[in-house]
Amino acid sequence: MEVRTRFAPSPTGYLHIGGLRTALYAYLFAKKNNGKFILRIEDTDLERYVEGATELIYSSLKNAGLIYDEGPDVGGKYGPYIQSQRKDDYLKYALQLIEKGKAYYCFCDKRLEKLTDKTGQRRYDKHCLSLSKEEIARRLKNNEPYVIRQNMPESGRISYEDLVFGTITIDCKDLEDNILIKSDRMPTYNFANVIDDHLMNITHVIRGEEYLSSTPKYNLLYESFGWQKPVYMHLPPVMRDSQHKLSKRYNDPSYNDLIAEGYLKDALVNYIALLGWSPKENKEKFSFEELKESFNIEGLSKSCAIFDKNKLTWLNGEYIKELSLEKFNGYAYPWYEKSKIRGKYDYLKLSKLLISRVEVFNQIPDKVNFLEEFGNYDINLFNKEKFKINIELAKQILPKIKQELEKLSDFSESEVSAALKYLVESLSLKTGQVFWTLRVAVTGCESTPGGAVEMADILGRQRTMERINYSMQLLNKK
């Protein structure tokens, strides 16, 4: 038997982290078993449809490396892969269920508002199940609006095996006669996913824990048609904290949001894989190929996973450190362009300094904006006990630095460094006294991505000398 898994999102917005994890596990399980991963768009809820969301799902999955074997935009022999394009199939199967006594027409409308069970919850009471064939025919002939409901057993228990949660048992008395076909003739998710999974030969259904209690309804449909049931794997939710699920309404990030913030897709996929799965190997950093090789259902947890952005940030930083300078600079370029230094400095020189200091690319503007914020700084920065330097000594040292730098025909990093070391030796000063003085003088900051020499090299001769002159005037006012 060929393993076939599917990811079946609704086009209602961005691909959220929980959805991507479901897709990732379905993909990894299929590939681990030499199977197929299928994408199906479940757009039967037309009121929640968001324009452009379907295309965003395609691009997000492909960006993450989850290349589906069959889907709306790549085709396949079990298409179409968009539910709204399969509308006629669902009604046909619903009518078969009516003939078998496993479903029935329901013409109830306003009376539904008054229906409640013993707990006060609204619950349908099978009213239309007792309608005669003649009454049903008359109402259909009069074009009265209707839905088609599943006829649930009123007693007994239903059990099934889940690969994560084990044996799940539900009392039939807790199952409501849910709607299969809505009044607009579109199927509900509860019905369409069963029909599609069967017609597409889906062998393993991997989805969220919220469907654990609904699955018996789906199994009753499989039994009514005499179809083979799939194997189920339900996943606990991804949480923002111990009490709340990740949710867009709370501004929790989607996959695309995190990519836009400057997280690397490889780091994101790696981290998302660990949200509910514990690998046998004692490590946290996996390449995509390693994930495909290592993923196993034995490592899946029954407990909720907490999305820890700090840990994601740390892991992303580990991935960044392994980038080549050229790749880092390519990722960093748009962030330089968004900063105050746009077009004013050698980005590659900055990248050389930042590659070991950046965990997420959106940190770059804050790390480089100081280059264009120079001026009117606190001259007490020259006081640095660690280097045994203070304002009075800086007043004496800075003019000497200026003199030496003005002599340089080549204002390269190596030549600036040599000039400063010459001053240290000739004036019998400590290295920190000279280098700290220049660093503060040209940046006006206590903390910078690089030291005095690197900052002078990035600023260049003209800016460096202008800032030294400014700082000398500032010091002389003290």
matplotlib code that plots the C-alpha trace (Angstrom):
import matplotlib.pyplot as plt

x = [0.0, 1.3, 1.2, -0.7, -1.1, -2.7, -2.8, -6.2, -6.2, -9.0, -8.1, -9.0, -5.7, -2.0, -0.6, -0.3, 2.3, 0.0, -1.2, 2.4, 3.3, 0.5, 1.6, 5.2, 4.4, 2.2, 5.0, 7.7, 5.6, 4.9, 8.5, 9.8, 7.5, 8.2, 4.7, 2.9, 2.0, -1.1, -2.4, -6.2, -7.9, -11.0, -13.0, -16.5, -17.0, -17.4, -18.1, -14.6, -12.8, -10.0, -8.9, -5.4, -5.1, -5.0, -2.0, -0.4, -0.8, 1.0, 3.9, 4.3, 4.5, 6.9, 9.0, 9.2, 10.3, 7.1, 6.7, 3.5, 3.2, -0.4, -2.4, -4.4, -1.5, 0.5, -2.3, -2.6, -4.9, -7.3, -8.2, -9.6, -7.9, -10.2, -13.4, -15.6, -14.7, -16.0, -19.5, -21.5, -19.8, -20.8, -24.5, -24.4, -22.9, -25.3, -28.3, -26.8, -26.8, -30.4, -31.3, -29.4, -31.2, -27.9, -28.9, -32.1, -33.5, -34.0, -36.3, -36.0, -35.1, -36.5, -37.4, -33.7, -33.3, -35.5, -33.8, -31.6, -30.6, -30.5, -27.3, -28.8, -26.8, -28.5, -28.9, -30.9, -33.7, -34.1, -37.4, -37.3, -36.2, -39.8, -41.2, -43.0, -41.7, -44.7, -44.1, -40.5, -41.4, -44.0, -41.5, -38.8, -41.3, -42.1, -38.4, -38.3, -34.8, -33.2, -30.0, -29.0, -28.1, -26.3, -28.5, -26.4, -27.2, -28.7, -27.0, -23.9, -20.2, -17.8, -14.0, -11.1, -7.3, -5.2, -1.5, -0.8, -3.6, -4.3, -7.9, -10.6, -14.1, -17.2, -20.8, -23.2, -25.6, -23.1, -23.1, -25.5, -26.9, -24.5, -25.1, -23.6, -24.9, -25.7, -28.7, -26.4, -25.7, -22.1, -20.8, -19.7, -16.1, -17.4, -18.7, -16.4, -13.2, -14.5, -15.5, -12.3, -10.0, -11.7, -11.7, -8.0, -7.0, -5.7, -4.3, -3.2, -5.1, -2.9, -4.7, -5.4, -6.5, -9.8, -11.1, -10.5, -14.2, -15.5, -13.7, -16.4, -18.8, -16.4, -16.0, -19.7, -19.7, -17.0, -18.9, -22.1, -20.4, -18.5, -15.1, -11.8, -11.1, -7.8, -5.3, -5.6, -2.9, -4.2, -1.8, -2.1, -2.3, 0.6, 0.2, 1.2, 1.4, -0.1, -3.6, -3.9, -3.5, -1.5, -4.0, -3.9, -6.4, -3.7, -1.1, 0.7, 2.9, 2.2, 5.0, 5.0, 5.2, 8.3, 9.9, 9.2, 10.9, 14.1, 14.0, 15.5, 13.1, 15.4, 15.5, 11.8, 11.0, 13.6, 12.0, 8.4, 9.3, 10.3, 6.9, 5.4, 8.1, 11.1, 13.8, 15.7, 18.9, 20.1, 20.2, 18.0, 19.5, 18.4, 18.8, 15.7, 17.1, 17.9, 14.3, 13.0, 15.3, 14.7, 11.0, 9.0, 5.6, 7.0, 8.4, 5.1, 3.8, 0.2, 1.0, 0.5, 3.6, 4.5, 5.8, 8.9, 10.1, 13.2, 14.3, 13.4, 15.6, 18.5, 18.2, 17.9, 21.1, 22.9, 21.8, 23.0, 26.4, 26.8, 26.0, 28.8, 29.5, 28.0, 24.8, 24.5, 25.0, 22.3, 19.8, 21.0, 20.8, 17.0, 17.5, 20.4, 18.1, 15.4, 17.8, 19.2, 22.4, 20.8, 23.2, 25.9, 28.3, 29.9, 27.3, 29.8, 32.1, 29.2, 28.1, 31.6, 31.1, 27.4, 27.4, 28.3, 26.2, 22.8, 20.2, 17.3, 17.9, 15.4, 17.9, 20.2, 18.7, 19.1, 22.7, 23.7, 21.5, 24.1, 26.3, 23.9, 22.9, 26.3, 26.4, 25.8, 26.7, 27.7, 31.4, 31.5, 31.7, 35.4, 35.6, 36.4, 38.0, 38.6, 41.0, 42.2, 41.0, 39.2, 38.1, 41.3, 43.5, 41.2, 41.7, 45.4, 45.2, 42.6, 44.7, 47.6, 45.3, 44.2, 47.8, 48.7, 45.6, 46.1, 49.5, 48.0, 47.9, 46.0, 43.1, 42.7, 41.8, 45.4, 47.0, 44.7, 45.5, 49.2, 48.9, 47.1, 49.6, 52.5, 50.8, 50.5, 54.2, 55.5, 53.5, 53.8, 50.1, 47.9, 46.2, 42.7, 43.4, 44.1, 41.6, 38.7, 39.3, 39.0, 36.0, 34.0, 35.2, 33.9, 30.7, 29.6, 28.6, 29.7, 28.8, 29.3, 29.5, 33.2, 36.1, 37.8, 39.7, 36.6, 34.5, 37.1, 37.3, 33.5, 33.2, 36.0, 38.6, 36.3, 33.7, 36.3, 38.2, 35.0, 33.9, 37.3, 37.2, 33.7, 34.7, 37.8, 35.6, 33.2, 36.0, 37.5, 34.2, 34.5]
y = [0.0, 3.4, 5.9, 9.0, 12.0, 15.3, 18.8, 20.4, 24.1, 26.6, 29.7, 32.1, 33.9, 33.4, 29.9, 29.9, 28.0, 25.2, 24.6, 24.5, 22.0, 19.7, 20.1, 19.4, 16.2, 15.0, 15.7, 14.1, 11.0, 10.5, 10.9, 8.7, 5.9, 6.6, 7.9, 10.9, 14.3, 15.9, 19.5, 20.0, 23.4, 23.2, 26.3, 25.2, 28.0, 30.8, 33.4, 33.0, 32.9, 35.5, 36.7, 35.6, 33.2, 30.1, 31.4, 32.3, 28.7, 27.5, 29.9, 29.4, 25.6, 25.7, 28.3, 26.0, 23.1, 21.2, 20.3, 18.5, 15.7, 16.5, 19.7, 22.4, 24.1, 21.0, 18.6, 14.8, 12.0, 12.6, 16.2, 18.7, 19.5, 22.4, 21.4, 24.1, 22.5, 19.1, 20.4, 17.9, 14.9, 15.7, 15.9, 12.6, 10.8, 12.5, 11.3, 7.7, 8.1, 9.2, 6.0, 3.9, 5.6, 7.1, 10.7, 12.7, 16.0, 18.7, 21.6, 23.2, 26.8, 29.1, 26.3, 25.6, 28.7, 27.3, 23.9, 23.2, 20.0, 19.3, 21.3, 24.3, 23.8, 24.1, 20.6, 19.2, 16.8, 14.6, 16.3, 15.9, 12.2, 11.3, 13.1, 10.9, 10.4, 12.2, 15.2, 15.3, 15.1, 17.9, 20.2, 19.5, 20.2, 23.6, 24.4, 24.8, 25.4, 22.3, 20.8, 17.2, 15.8, 12.6, 10.2, 9.3, 6.3, 7.3, 4.6, 2.6, 3.5, 4.0, 3.5, 3.9, 3.9, 7.0, 6.8, 9.5, 9.2, 5.5, 4.2, 6.9, 6.0, 8.2, 7.7, 7.9, 9.9, 12.7, 12.8, 15.3, 14.8, 17.2, 18.8, 17.2, 19.4, 23.1, 25.0, 26.5, 22.9, 23.2, 20.4, 21.0, 20.1, 17.1, 15.6, 16.8, 15.7, 12.1, 12.0, 13.6, 11.5, 8.4, 9.5, 10.6, 7.3, 9.1, 6.4, 8.5, 11.5, 13.9, 16.9, 18.8, 17.4, 19.3, 16.6, 13.7, 13.8, 14.3, 11.4, 8.8, 10.8, 10.4, 6.7, 6.2, 7.7, 5.3, 2.4, 3.6, 3.5, 0.4, 2.2, 1.5, 3.9, 5.8, 5.7, 8.7, 10.8, 13.8, 16.5, 18.6, 22.4, 24.8, 27.2, 30.8, 30.0, 27.4, 28.8, 30.2, 28.8, 30.7, 33.0, 35.8, 37.7, 38.0, 39.1, 35.8, 35.5, 33.3, 31.6, 34.6, 37.1, 35.3, 35.2, 38.9, 39.5, 38.0, 34.4, 31.8, 29.3, 26.4, 27.5, 28.0, 24.5, 23.0, 24.7, 23.9, 20.2, 20.2, 21.6, 18.3, 15.9, 14.6, 13.1, 10.0, 11.9, 14.2, 17.3, 20.2, 21.3, 19.3, 19.9, 19.3, 16.1, 15.0, 15.7, 13.5, 10.7, 11.1, 11.8, 9.1, 8.9, 7.4, 10.8, 12.6, 14.0, 14.0, 17.3, 20.8, 22.5, 26.0, 28.3, 29.9, 32.7, 33.2, 29.6, 30.1, 33.3, 31.4, 28.6, 31.1, 32.7, 29.3, 29.0, 32.5, 31.8, 29.0, 31.3, 32.3, 36.1, 36.5, 34.7, 36.7, 39.9, 38.9, 38.3, 41.5, 43.8, 44.7, 45.4, 47.8, 49.4, 49.9, 51.5, 55.0, 54.1, 53.2, 53.6, 55.3, 52.5, 49.4, 46.7, 43.8, 45.3, 45.7, 42.1, 40.9, 42.4, 41.5, 37.9, 36.7, 39.4, 39.0, 36.3, 37.7, 39.9, 42.5, 43.4, 44.9, 48.4, 48.9, 47.7, 50.1, 53.2, 54.6, 55.3, 58.1, 59.2, 60.7, 64.0, 65.6, 62.5, 62.3, 62.8, 60.9, 57.9, 58.6, 57.6, 53.9, 52.5, 49.2, 50.9, 53.5, 56.3, 59.5, 62.7, 64.6, 61.9, 61.6, 65.4, 64.7, 61.5, 62.4, 65.2, 62.7, 60.2, 62.8, 63.7, 60.1, 59.3, 62.4, 61.0, 57.9, 57.7, 54.4, 54.6, 50.8, 48.8, 47.5, 50.9, 52.6, 49.7, 50.2, 53.9, 53.4, 50.8, 53.2, 55.8, 53.2, 52.5, 56.0, 57.6, 54.7, 54.3, 51.3, 49.8, 50.3, 54.0, 54.8, 52.5, 53.4, 57.1, 56.7, 54.4, 56.9, 59.8, 58.5, 56.7, 58.5, 55.0, 52.7, 49.6, 49.0, 46.0, 46.4, 48.2, 51.5, 50.2, 48.5, 51.6, 53.9, 51.6, 51.5, 55.3, 56.0, 58.8, 61.8, 60.8, 59.6, 62.9, 65.0, 63.1, 63.4, 67.1, 67.3, 65.2, 67.4, 70.4, 68.6, 67.6, 71.1, 72.5, 70.4]
z = [0.0, -0.9, 2.0, 1.0, 3.4, 2.8, 4.1, 3.6, 4.7, 4.3, 2.4, 5.2, 5.6, 6.4, 7.0, 10.8, 12.8, 13.8, 10.3, 9.0, 11.6, 10.5, 6.9, 7.9, 9.8, 7.0, 4.5, 6.7, 7.4, 3.7, 2.7, 5.5, 4.1, 0.4, 0.0, -1.5, 0.1, -1.3, -1.0, -1.0, -0.6, 1.5, 0.4, 1.2, 3.8, 1.3, 3.9, 5.4, 2.1, 1.8, -1.7, -2.4, 0.5, -1.8, -3.6, -0.3, 0.8, -2.4, -2.0, 1.8, 1.5, -1.4, 0.4, 3.4, 1.2, 1.5, -2.1, -2.6, -5.1, -6.1, -5.7, -7.4, -9.1, -9.9, -10.9, -10.3, -11.2, -8.3, -9.0, -8.9, -5.6, -4.7, -2.9, -4.5, -7.9, -6.7, -5.6, -7.6, -6.1, -2.6, -3.2, -5.1, -2.1, 0.3, -1.7, -1.5, 2.3, 2.3, 0.4, 3.0, 5.9, 7.1, 6.3, 5.9, 4.6, 7.2, 6.5, 10.0, 10.2, 12.8, 15.2, 15.5, 17.6, 20.3, 20.5, 23.6, 25.3, 29.1, 29.5, 27.7, 24.5, 21.2, 19.8, 16.9, 17.9, 14.7, 14.0, 10.3, 10.4, 11.0, 7.9, 5.5, 1.9, 0.7, 2.9, 1.9, -1.8, -1.4, 0.3, -2.3, -5.1, -3.5, -3.4, 0.4, 1.7, 3.3, 4.6, 4.6, 8.1, 9.1, 11.0, 14.1, 16.3, 19.6, 21.7, 21.9, 21.9, 19.0, 19.3, 17.0, 17.3, 17.0, 16.4, 19.0, 21.6, 21.4, 21.8, 21.6, 22.6, 22.2, 23.5, 20.5, 22.7, 22.5, 18.7, 17.1, 13.6, 12.0, 8.6, 5.6, 2.8, 3.6, 2.2, -0.5, -1.7, -0.5, 1.7, 5.3, 6.3, 8.2, 5.0, 2.3, 4.0, 4.2, 0.5, -0.7, 1.5, 0.1, -3.5, -3.2, -1.6, 1.5, 3.8, 6.8, 8.1, 10.1, 11.7, 14.9, 18.2, 18.0, 15.6, 18.0, 19.1, 15.6, 14.0, 15.1, 12.9, 10.0, 10.7, 10.6, 7.1, 6.0, 7.4, 5.7, 2.3, 3.0, 2.6, 4.2, 7.0, 7.0, 9.9, 12.2, 13.8, 15.8, 17.0, 20.2, 19.6, 19.5, 22.3, 22.9, 26.6, 28.9, 28.6, 25.0, 21.5, 19.0, 17.3, 14.7, 16.8, 19.5, 16.9, 17.1, 14.1, 11.0, 9.0, 6.6, 9.4, 10.8, 7.4, 7.0, 10.4, 9.1, 10.3, 8.0, 6.6, 7.5, 11.1, 11.1, 9.7, 12.1, 15.1, 14.1, 13.7, 17.4, 18.5, 19.6, 18.4, 20.3, 18.1, 19.2, 18.6, 21.4, 19.3, 18.3, 15.0, 11.9, 8.3, 6.2, 4.9, 8.4, 9.4, 6.6, 7.8, 11.6, 11.8, 13.6, 15.1, 18.3, 19.1, 18.9, 22.1, 23.5, 25.3, 23.9, 22.6, 23.6, 20.9, 22.4, 20.2, 22.3, 21.5, 17.8, 17.8, 19.4, 16.8, 14.0, 15.2, 15.0, 11.4, 10.6, 12.0, 9.4, 6.4, 4.1, 4.2, 0.7, 1.7, 4.9, 3.0, 0.6, 3.4, 5.2, 2.1, 2.4, 6.1, 5.4, 2.8, 5.5, 7.9, 8.3, 6.6, 3.2, 0.4, 2.5, 3.6, 2.4, 3.3, 2.9, 5.5, 7.9, 7.3, 8.2, 11.6, 12.1, 11.0, 14.5, 16.2, 14.6, 15.5, 13.4, 10.4, 11.6, 14.3, 11.7, 11.6, 15.3, 15.1, 12.3, 12.7, 15.2, 12.2, 11.1, 14.6, 15.6, 17.4, 20.8, 22.7, 26.4, 26.6, 29.8, 27.5, 27.3, 31.0, 31.0, 34.1, 32.4, 30.0, 32.5, 30.2, 31.2, 29.6, 30.4, 29.0, 25.9, 25.3, 25.0, 23.0, 20.3, 18.6, 18.4, 16.7, 14.3, 13.4, 12.7, 10.6, 8.5, 7.5, 6.0, 2.2, 2.5, 4.9, 5.1, 8.2, 8.5, 8.1, 10.7, 13.1, 12.5, 13.2, 16.5, 17.6, 16.8, 19.1, 21.9, 21.7, 21.1, 23.8, 26.2, 26.5, 26.9, 23.9, 25.3, 26.0, 22.4, 20.8, 23.1, 22.6, 18.8, 19.1, 21.2, 19.1, 15.8, 17.0, 20.2, 21.4, 24.1, 22.2, 18.5, 16.2, 15.8, 17.5, 16.7, 13.6, 12.1, 12.7, 11.0, 8.1, 7.6, 8.0, 5.7, 5.8, 5.4, 7.9, 10.4, 10.3, 10.5, 13.6, 15.2, 14.7, 16.2, 19.2, 19.9, 20.0, 22.3, 24.6, 24.7, 25.9, 29.0]

ax = plt.figure().add_subplot(projection="3d")
ax.plot(x, y, z, "-o")
ax.set_aspect("equal")
plt.show()
